[in-house]
Amino acid sequence: MTHLNTRQTMALRGISKTAYGLVKISPLGQIRINANTVETKTYSSGKKIGNQFVSKNWKGRLLTQPGDRELMTRHEMQVRCPELLVTNYSMLEYMLMRPIERGIFEQTRDWLKEDIRNEFILVLDEAHMYRGAGGAEVALLIRRLCARLEIPRERMRCILTSASLGAGETAVADGERFARDLTGLLESSSRKVRVLQGTNEQRSSVHTVTREQIDALAGFDLDAFQEAANDLPSAQKAAAALAGQLGWEAPNASDHSAFRDWLFRSLTDFGPLEKLITLVSGKAVKLGTLSQTLFEGCPLETAEKATDALLALGSHAQRSSDGRVLLPTRLHLFHRGLPGLYACVDPNCSKRLGEHGGPTILGRFHTKPLSHCGCESNGRVYELLTHRDCGAAFIRGYVSAEMDFVWHQPNGPLSEGGTLDLMPVEIFVEETAHPRSRHKDMWLHISTGILSATCPAEGTGFRKVRVADKVAIGPDVTFDNCPVCIRRTRNSKDEPSKIMDHVTKGEAPLAEALRLAASRHPQLDLDPAEFGSGFRIEPALKDNARMLDIFLYDTLSGGAGYAEVAARNLPEILESTLALLEGCTCETSCTECLNHFHNQHLQKRLDRKLGALLLRYAVLGEKPSCSSPDEQVATLSQLRSSLELDGFRCTPVGTPEIPLLVERDGRRVAIGCYPGLIGTSEFVHPVRHAADVSDSLELNEYLLRSNLPDAHQRVRAIFQ
């Protein structure tokens, strides 16, 4: 029989001539280890010549014994086809191609030809996972397997398991059609697909939950109970205290089995547990939501403690007569990748989410890059780094050769004449360093980012930090050894540093948004990885114009037809694309709009606002126009903060001619910004007509968002 598991396993099983059933896997048999096969040898050449090593000779060490019911090594399986072969579907595809596994399929084919009653069985676990391009590949693999074994589809019995069949009126019919399509069974075949559904157990309708029950559960000694396997008397003592509060008979169990049976009898028809079973049976519920629904009106902390106790008691309760667990519970933990972690540098940050009695290493964490935290000190925010070996905390900034100011972002990939050259710097922020650490002490101003090599007066807003003691010349200023554990941060020059960020490791934003919107269309509902997207820029035939092609394609080799469906529904998809680009509140892109696991390498190039402007121009013919003065002031806010830290006086005037007025040394400069889709030569900003100013400067919004240091340098250049 062949067992396909979407995640990891697949199995090849055979059934005897006279019996139908699955082969049960026995416990691991004895492994014979021949001591003579382990010997010491000496290198006869190479860099290690003369050194000794142990020859383990694995081929002679692991052998199946005559009494074993399992084959232990791949080599044995390749010689003698097993009745049950556990693998994965990718490996099965390799096996179908590799000559070394040819014997497995030949022996299975011959066995099937020996007797018509011999049957090949295919079991697909979690069958609902075989959708889209991945499902098509598995469906073709099943057909190839039948062809290799030289059997018609009717000689193969298929068993599909799933807990996600659905509850609609057409669920059974849809399930049968899905099974036929996946396994290659024609509707006219003599074999038929039959759906076997489970039935819900009838439980007590009494769901009374009293305040006394809630308090008793919340006060239950869960720590002692969870040590039942090692310390049964303490667990029984905790359970006895609970029984006394709830009016149950006291536990009097001599062993674990009797104790679990007592729990089963005591909890059956217990109001809170019956309500819990009703809430979670057949559907998943968030743990936080479950607590609030189960114990309505209770303080959150009390509800969570009572829920924890109830889940522990119910999942441990087991009836001795048939082994039935009262609350068979499955807990799913979902982990979402982070685009990075950023931290306020104020140890006394007023925005910290936890309750702290004093200063911490850093202030509040943020999941998006910011220039300032917004706490009482308005501390600067930088990306958080940690050493992979010991967990030492660092922040990453960007400095010039003078190392007198720490930027929170690097030079952008595009520039309009700026000359500021920044390099990354690792800044160690913990209080204690190893005595042999090679670092130098510096002081970082919490609210501005000014970096000083001399200790300032106390109370001036500086904190002590440490940077690598090396000359600030080269691509970066980083530690060669961790200042805490003194281990090398790189094993070799070409390896990445172990002082790492917290990113779970463009195509234009419009192409990416189109891909996401198409994958979410009701007629498709696919993983974004099923689609690829891209763009190309080509010269037009006349007027020195350029043409932008944005394309969408199936990632499955040969195509799965998804792009064709998307093309038929293109107006709706374009409308959804625009809503995706304009419906978020982030500055450029985030996990709520464009960022996801598959486009991590593009995320620094994604700008939803630029993509929205391009889509409106391409589909609706709307030419980008200058935003209102107030919107320009908001866009220029980070530049304004940066300039004020540099000693400029900035005034948001908010008129079309002077959105932002920057002054220093008697000079007045009007600054505005224009849409990122417009080239400098194509647009005349109203700031050029500003009166009573020394000069004016208009900045591209996209460049302003992606390269703040360059914009800052352009302003400084006007005043020099």
N, C-alpha and C positions, 0 to 999 in steps of 0.2 A: 504494500500500500504506500502511496506517496502522500505525505502530510505537508501542506503548505501553510506556513505561518507568516503573516504579513511582516512581523517584526524580525523574527530570528529563525524559526525552525521550519523544516520541511522533512518529511520522513518517507522512506520507501518501504512498503510492507507487503508481505505475501500472505496468502491464506491457503491453508491446506486443502486437499481435494475434497475432504469429507466434512469440513467444519467451516462455519462462518463466524467471524468475530475478530476482535483486535488482539494483536499480540501484546501481552503485558510485559513491560520492561522490568526485569528482576533487579534486585540490589546489585551493586557493583561487585563483580566476582574477585576472586583472589588474583593478585598480580605476582607472577614469579619474577624475582630479582636474582639473577645469577651474579654472585660476588666476583666471579672471575671476569665478568665483562667490564668491570670498573678497574682501570689500570692507569698508572702514571707513565707519561711519555715525555720526551724532550724535543723541543723545537730544533730542527736540523738546519734551518736557514732563516733568512729574514732578520728583522730588527730584534726579535726575541730569541735568537739562536742561543742554545744552551739553557734556556729557561724550561722549567718543567710545567706540564699541564695535565689535567685529569681527562682521560678519554672515557666518556660516559657510555658510548656505544648503545644508543637507545634502541636500535633494532633488535638487539639481543636481550634487552632488559624487560620489555613489556610484551608478554605473550599470553594469549588466552589459554586457560587450563581446560582440560577435558570436561570438567563439571560446570564450567561457566556457561551462561546463557547469553553472553554479550561478547562481541568482538572488540578488542581493545585498541587496535591500531588501524590506520588507513590502509597500510599494506596488506593486512589480512582481509579487509573488506574488498580490496581490489582483486584478490585471488578467489575469495569465496563470497558470493553475493549474500548479504544478510537479509533476514526477513523484515527487519526494520532498520532503515537508514535515516538518521536525523541530519539535516543540512539546511541551507536556506536557498531561496529560489535563484539568487545570483549564482551560487555555487553549482546548483543543478544545471544551469545553462553552461557553465564551464565544463561540467562533467559530460554533457552531451557532445561537446566538441573535442575533448582530450582523449587521445588514444589509450592512455593508461587506465581510464575507467570504462573502456569499451566492454570488458568482460561482465561488468555489473548488468548492463542492459541486455547483453546477449544471453546471459543465464536467465534473466527474468523473462525474456522473449521465449526461450525454449521451454521454460516452466509453464508459461501460459499456453503453449501449443500442445503440451502433454495431455491436457484434459480440458474439455470445454467448461467444466465446473470450476476450474481455477479462475479466480476473479481478482482483478487489480483494483484497488480502492484508493481514491484520492480524497484527502480531507483538507479543507481550507478553513483554517481558524480565522476569526475576525474578518469574515468574507466581505463585509461592507467597506473595508479599506481598499479593495481592489477597484478603484475608480480612476477615470482619466487615463493619462498616458501610461501610468504604472500598471493599471488594470489591463490595458490593452496588451502590454508586454507579457503579463502573466498568462492571459488568455492564449496568446500565440505560443507561449512556452508549453502550455498543456497540450495543444494540438501537435507540437513537435514531439512531445514525449510519446503520444499515441502512435505517431508515425514511426518513431524509433523502435517501439515495441511491436510494431506491425499488428496492431489491434484496432478494430473499429471503436468508435465512441461507446457503443453498446456493451463492450467488454469491460468497461471501466465504470465502477460505481463511485459517485461523488457525494461527499458529505460536507455541507457548508454550515458553519456555526457563526452566529452573530447575535448580539444583544441589542442591535440597532435596526431591527426590521421595520419599526414604525407601528403606529396604531390606527392609521387611516383605513378607509373602506377598501382601498385598492392595494393595501400593504402586501397581502398574500399574493395577489396576481403579479404585482411588481417584483416581489421576491422570486417568484418562479421564473419570470422572464429574465431577470438578472442572472440567475443561476444557469439557465440554458445558454445565454449569450456568453457568459464567462467560460463555461466548460465545453462549449461547442456542441451542445445537444440540440438536434433539430426538433421542432415542435411536432413533426410527424413521426418521431422515433417511437419505438416500442417501449423504451425507458421513459418514465415520467418523473417529474420533480414534485415532491410532496413537502409541504411546509408543516413542520411540527412546532406548535407554539406551547409555551408554558402557561399554566393557570395560576392566578394569584391565590395565595392562601387566605382563607377567611379568618380574620382576626377579630378580637373583641372591639365593639363599637364604643366602649367606655373610654373616654379620653380625659377624665377629670384630673386636673393638676391643681394641687393646693399649695398654699404658701409654706406649710410645714414640710411638704415633700421637697420643695425647691431648696429650702434652707438646709435640710438634711443632706441632700445631694451636694450642695455647694460646700458644705463642711466636711464631706467625706475625705478620709485620709487616703488619697489616691496614690501617694508615693509608697506607702506600705502595701497597698493592694497590688501594685504593679510588681512587687518583689515576691509574688506568690510562689513562683517556681523555685526560688531559693530559700524563702522564709515563709512557709505556709502558716505557722502560728500567728505571725504578725498580720498577715492578710486576713485571717479569720477574725482576729481581734478588731480590725477596722470594719469588717463586714458585720460583726456582732453589734458594734456601736451603731451602725446604720440601721440594723434590724430593730434595735431597741427604739429608735426614733420613729420608725415607720410601722411598728406593730407587727413585724414578721416574727416567725419562730427563730430562735437562735441557731446558728450553724453548729453542727456537731459532727464534723466530717473527720475521718481518719486519714484520708488521702486526697489528692488533687481531684480525682474523678468524682468522689462524693461531694467535695466542695463545689465543683462546677455544676453538679446536678442540683444541689440545694439552691444555687443561684438561679438556675433555670426555673425551678418550681416557684421561687419567691417572686421573680420578675414577671412571670406570666400573668397577664391581666393587670399589671401595674400601670396606672394611668399615664404617667409621663413616657414610659417606654412604648406603650401601645400607640401613643401619639407620634413618637419618633419613628416607629416602623411605618405608620401611615404616611408620614411626610417624605420619607426617603425611598420607599419601595417603588422600584421601576423608574426612578429618576434621580439625577444627581442634584444636590443642593449645596451651595456654598456654606462653609462651616460657620462664618459669621452670621449669615442669614438664618441658618438653622437655629442658632442660639436664640435669636430675637423672636423667631416664630414659635419655637417650642415653649419659651417662657416669656410670654408677652407681658409688658409692663414692669419687668424686673430690671434692676440696674445691670448694665452690660457685663460688668465683672462677675456678678453673681450668676447671671445666665450662662456665661462661658464656662465657669467652674462646674455648674450643675450639668451642662451638656457633656463636658469632658468625663465626668464621673459616670454618667448614664451610658455613654458610648463604651467605656471600659468595662462596665458591669455586663452590659448586654452582649458584647462580643466575646466575653469570657464564659458566659453561661452556656453549658452544654448538657443535654439530656443523656444520661448513661445508657438508656435502653437502645437508642438508635444512633447516637453520636450527633444528633441534630444541634447545631449552634443557634441560639435564640436570635441573635442579630449578626448574621454574617455581613461584615462591613468591608467595603473597599474604599480606600482613601486615595484620591488622585491629587498629586502635587503638580501644579503648573508653574514652570519657570519661564519668564520672558527675558530675552536678552536685553542688556542695557546698551544704550548708545554712548554711555560714559557716565562717570560720576564727577561732579564739580562741588567744591567746598568753599565756604566763606572762611577767610583766614583769621577771623576774630575768635579767639578762644572763649570769649564771653558773649558770643552772638545771642541776641535776644530772640532770634527766630528758630532756635534749636527746638526740634520736636520732642525730644526726650527731656525728662526732668533731671537737671544736674545742679548739684549744690555749689559748684565752683567751675573754674575754667576747664576746658577740654582741649585736646590737641588742635582741633579745628572746629568751626562753627557748623551751621546747617549745611546738609548735603542737598544738591540740586541735580536733576537728571538732564538739564539743558544748560548749555553754556550761557553765562551771564557776565556782565561787567561788574555789577555790584549786587550785594545780597538783599538790600532793602531793610536790614536790621537797624538798630539804633545808631550803630557806628558806621553804617553804610559800607561794610567791609567789602574788599575786592574778592572776586570769585575766580578760582583757578581750577584746572583739571586735577583730580586726585589720582596719585599713583601709589602703588605699594610694592614692596619687594616680595617676590613670589616665594622666597625661602623662609623669611622670618616675619614678614608682614609690616616692616617699617614703613612709615607714612611719609610721602613726598607730595609736592605739588609741582605741576609743570607750567612754566611761564616762558616768555620770550624776551630776550634782552639784546641790546646792541653791544658793541665792543666796550663801551664805557661802563656797562652794567650799573646804570644809575636809575633804571626804571624797568618794572616787570609788566609786560603786556600780557593780556589773557588770551591772545590769539596771534598766529603768525602772519607774516606777509601773505597776502592772497595770491592766487595763481595769475591774476590779471593786475595790471598797474597802468596808471595814466601819468607816468613820469616821476613817481615817488622814488626816493633814493635811500630810504631807511632800510638797512639790512639787519634782520633779526635772526637770532639763533636760539634753539631750545635750551632751557636750563632746568635742571632738576634741583629743587629746593627742599632740603630735609627740614621737617617741621616739628619733630619730637624734641623733648627737653634734653634727653640723655643720649650721648654718643659714646662709642667705644673709645678707650684711651688711645688706640692706635689708628683711629680714623683720620684719613687725610682730608681735612675740610678747613674752611675758614669761616669765622663768624661774621654774619652781616645782620642788618636790621631792616625789616620790611615794614613800611608804613601801611597800616591796616586799611585805611579808607582810600588811599591814593595809589599805592603800588610803588612808591618811591623806594629805592634800595640804597642803603647807606652802609659804607664800610666802617664808619665810626659809630660808637655807641652814643645815641642821643640822650637828652635829659629824660628822666622818668616822667611819665604822664603826657608825652607828646604824641602818643598814638602809634608807636613802633612796637614790633615784637621781634624777638631774636630768632633767626633762622640760620641754616648752614648750607653752604654751596661747596662744590668740589674745589679743592685747592689746585687749580690749574689755570693757565693763561687763557683768557677768553678769546682765543683765535681758533678758527676751525668751524666745523658744522654744528657743534653743540658743546654745552658745558655740562657734562654728566659725570657721575661717580663711577670709578673703576672698581671700587670695593664698597659694599654696603657699610654705611657708618655705624650700624648696630651690630651685625654679625660678622663683619669683615670678610665675608665671602665675596668672591669675584662676581661681578654682575654679568659678565659675559665669559663663556668658556673659550671662545675664540673671537677673533676680530670680526668675522662675518656673521656671527650669531646675534639675534636681537637681545637687548638688555632684559634682565630679569626684574628690573624696576619697570613695572608694566601699568598700563591704564586698565580700566574696567569695562572696555568695550567687549561684548560677546563676539568675538570675531568668527555731466552724466549724459550714461545716456541722459539726454535732456530731461528736466523735470516733467515736461509734457509727455514725453515718451513713457516715462515711468508711471505717471498718473493714468495714462491711457491703458497701460498693461493692468494696473490694479482695478480700474473701473470695468474693463472687459472681463476680468476673472470673477468679479462680483455680480455680473449680470444674471438675472433670475434664470435664464435659459442655459447658463453655463455653470456658475457656482463652483469655481475651480480654485485650486492652489495657484498663487501667482507664478509659481515655477513652471506651470504648464504653458505659459506664454513667454516669449522673448520679445523685446522691443528695442528699437534703435532709431537712429536718424542719420541722414547724410545731407551735406550741403553741396550743391552743384551750381555752376554758373548758368544763368538763363540765356535764352537765345538772343535777347536784345536788351538795350538800355543798361547794360552793365549790372543788371540785377542778379540776385542769387536765389536759388530755389531750395527750399527746405523740405525734404521728404522724411516723414515719420512713419515707421512701419511696425507691424505687429505680426508675429509668426508663431507657429506651433513649435515647441521644443522637441517633440517626439520625432525621431527620424522618419521621414516619409509623410509626416503630418497626421494629426488625429482629427482634423476637421473643425477644430475650435476657432481658428482664425476666420474660417468661412462663416460660421455662425455669428462671430463678432461683426463681420462685414455687413451681414443682413440686418443687424441691429445697431448700426453705427450711429445714427442720430441720438438714440437713447444713451449709448455709451459715451458719446461726446458730452451730452448734458450732465451725465454722472461725473465725468472727468472734471468738468468745470466746477461742479459742486464740491468735489473732493479738494480741488486746489484752493477754492475761495472760502471753504467752510471751516478752516482751521484757524487757530489764534496764534500759532507759532510764528517766529520771525522768518525762517527759511524752510525747514522741513523737520518733521518729528515722527514718532511712531503712530501718532493719531492720523497722519495724512500719508506721507510718501515713504517713510523709512520702514524697512522690514529686514528680516534675516538675509534674504537673498541679494540685497543691493547694498551691503555694507561698504563695498569698495567704491560706491558712487555717492555716498551720502553727503560728502563735503561739496559736491557739485550741484546738489539739488536745491532749487529755490522755487517754492510753490508760487510766489507772486509773479516771478518772471514767466513761469509756465502758463499762468492764467492770462497774462497779457498776450502771450503768443497765441493761445487758443482763441481768445476773443477776436483777435485780428484775423486769424485764419478762417474761422467759422462764421463770425458775425460781421466781419469787415470793420470792426471798431478799432480805429487808430489810437494808440496809447496817448494819453494827454497828461499834462502835469497835474499832480495831485494838489489838493487844497493847501493853503499856507499852514493850517493847523496840522494836517497830515505830514507835511514836510518837516515841521518842527518835531513831531514825534519820531520820524525816521532819522533825524539828525541828533536825537537825544544822546546816543552813545558817543558820537563825535563831540558833542557839547561837553559831556562829562570829561572826556579825555583832554580837551583843550583847557578846561578850567583847572585841571590838575597840573597843566603845563604853564599856568600863569596868565592865560588869556581871560578876558572878561567877555562873557557870552550873554546876549540878551535875546530871548525869543520875541521878536517884534510881531510876527504873524501876519505880515502883509504880503501880497504877491511879489512885490519888488524886494522886500527884505524879510524872508522867513526867519533868518537867524543873523544877528549882527555880532561880529567878533571884533574886539578892540584890544590894542596894546600899543604902547609908546606913541600915542596920538594918531594912530592909523585905524581906520574903520573899514571893515570888509563885509559886504553882504554875501551871504551864503544860502544857496537853495539847492534842491535836488530834482532830478527828472527821472522818468521811468527807465528801467534797465534795458528795455527793448529798443530805445532810441539812441542813435549814434550822436556823438558830440557835434559833428558838422551839420546834422540834420535839424537841429533844434536851437531856437533862440529863447533862452530863459528870461523871464521878466527881471531877474536880478541885474541884467546888463543895463537896464534903464533906471536903476536905483539912483536917487539923488542924495547928495551930501555924504558920499562914501568915497574912500580912496581907491577901492578896487572891488571886484566881485568875483565869485567863484561858484560854478554850478557843478554838482557831483552826480554821477550815475548811481542810482539807488542800488543796483545789483553790486557794483564795485564797492559801494559804501558798506553794504552788509557783509561782503566776502573779504574785504581787505581794509579794515579800519586803520591799521598803521599807515598805509599808503595815503589815505585821505587826510590823516593828521599831518603827515609830512608835507602834503601839498599846501595846506593852510600855513604851516610854518614858513614854507618857501616864499609865500607872498609877503611876509613881514620881514624877511631878511634883506 
